[in-house]
Amino acid sequence: MAIVAITTSKNLERQTQNNLDRTQSFIQEQYDKTKDVLAEIDKRSTITENTVNESLKKILGTTNKTVDEYIVGKNQDLGDQLEFMLMQLIKQDPERAEKLFESLKPLIAHDKNSR
């Protein structure tokens, strides 16, 4: 009976050690996978952050250029100013814009005939 108890005890000890080894191996494997996933997330977040920063720089540049050219008036000629004012008039008061265009028709026709 003692031999059976010792044999059973050794078998249980081996099974317990085997289970412990498998558990430690599984934990290490999961740790490594998690570490790899976090590294990938970090890499992608850096790429995303850089892309967003570049996009913001482009948007800011475009916005500044638009403000400089159309609102402040830098690099703007009389035709651009007139076009901007007409577009604003069309958006704000379409009926008034239509009347303006009607009043300009004789001038446009006269200009075409004089060429």
C-alpha positions as CSV (number, residue, x, y, z in Angstrom):
1,M,0.0,0.0,0.0
2,A,2.9,2.3,0.8
3,I,4.4,1.6,-2.7
4,V,1.0,2.5,-4.3
5,A,0.9,5.7,-2.3
6,I,4.4,6.7,-3.2
7,T,3.9,5.8,-6.9
8,T,0.6,7.8,-6.9
9,S,2.3,10.6,-5.1
10,K,5.1,10.7,-7.7
11,N,2.6,10.5,-10.6
12,L,0.6,13.4,-9.1
13,E,3.8,15.4,-8.6
14,R,4.8,14.9,-12.2
15,Q,1.3,15.8,-13.4
16,T,1.3,18.9,-11.2
17,Q,4.8,19.9,-12.5
18,N,3.7,19.2,-16.1
19,N,0.6,21.3,-15.6
20,L,2.7,24.1,-14.0
21,D,5.2,24.0,-16.9
22,R,2.4,24.1,-19.5
23,T,0.7,27.0,-17.6
24,Q,4.0,28.9,-17.4
25,S,4.6,28.2,-21.1
26,F,1.1,29.4,-22.0
27,I,1.4,32.6,-19.9
28,Q,4.8,33.3,-21.5
29,E,3.3,32.7,-25.0
30,Q,0.4,35.0,-24.2
31,Y,2.7,37.6,-22.8
32,D,4.8,37.6,-26.0
33,K,1.8,37.8,-28.2
34,T,0.4,40.7,-26.2
35,K,3.8,42.4,-26.3
36,D,3.9,42.0,-30.1
37,V,0.3,43.4,-30.5
38,L,1.2,46.4,-28.3
39,A,4.3,47.0,-30.4
40,E,2.2,46.9,-33.6
41,I,-0.4,49.2,-32.0
42,D,2.4,51.6,-31.1
43,K,3.8,51.5,-34.6
44,R,0.5,52.1,-36.2
45,S,-0.4,54.9,-33.8
46,T,2.9,56.6,-34.6
47,I,2.1,56.3,-38.4
48,T,-1.4,57.6,-37.8
49,E,-0.2,60.5,-35.7
50,N,2.3,61.5,-38.4
51,T,-0.3,61.2,-41.1
52,V,-2.7,63.4,-39.1
53,N,0.0,66.0,-38.4
54,E,0.9,66.1,-42.1
55,S,-2.8,66.5,-43.1
56,L,-3.2,69.2,-40.6
57,K,-0.2,71.1,-42.0
58,K,-1.6,70.8,-45.5
59,I,-5.0,72.0,-44.3
60,L,-3.5,74.9,-42.4
61,G,-1.4,75.8,-45.5
62,T,-4.4,75.7,-47.7
63,T,-6.5,77.7,-45.3
64,N,-3.8,80.3,-44.9
65,K,-3.4,80.5,-48.7
66,T,-7.2,80.9,-49.1
67,V,-7.3,83.5,-46.4
68,D,-4.4,85.4,-47.9
69,E,-5.7,85.2,-51.5
70,Y,-9.5,85.7,-51.1
71,I,-10.1,87.3,-47.8
72,V,-7.1,89.5,-47.1
73,G,-6.6,90.1,-50.9
74,K,-3.0,89.1,-51.4
75,N,-2.3,88.0,-55.0
76,Q,-5.8,88.8,-56.0
77,D,-6.7,90.8,-59.1
78,L,-9.8,92.7,-59.9
79,G,-11.4,89.8,-61.8
80,D,-11.0,87.5,-58.7
81,Q,-12.5,90.1,-56.4
82,L,-15.5,90.7,-58.8
83,E,-16.0,86.9,-59.1
84,F,-15.9,86.5,-55.3
85,M,-18.4,89.4,-54.8
86,L,-20.8,88.0,-57.5
87,M,-20.7,84.5,-55.9
88,Q,-21.5,86.0,-52.5
89,L,-24.4,88.0,-54.1
90,I,-25.7,84.9,-55.8
91,K,-25.6,82.9,-52.5
92,Q,-27.1,85.7,-50.4
93,D,-29.7,87.3,-52.7
94,P,-30.3,85.4,-55.9
95,E,-33.1,87.7,-57.1
96,R,-30.8,90.8,-56.9
97,A,-28.1,88.8,-58.7
98,E,-30.4,88.0,-61.5
99,K,-31.4,91.7,-61.9
100,L,-27.7,92.6,-61.9
101,F,-27.0,90.1,-64.7
102,E,-30.0,91.4,-66.7
103,S,-28.7,94.9,-66.4
104,L,-25.3,93.8,-67.6
105,K,-26.6,92.0,-70.7
106,P,-26.7,95.1,-72.9
107,L,-23.0,95.8,-72.0
108,I,-22.0,92.3,-72.7
109,A,-23.8,92.3,-76.1
110,H,-22.3,95.7,-76.9
111,D,-18.8,94.4,-76.1
112,K,-19.3,91.3,-78.3
113,N,-20.5,93.5,-81.2
114,S,-17.6,95.8,-81.0
115,R,-15.0,93.1,-81.5
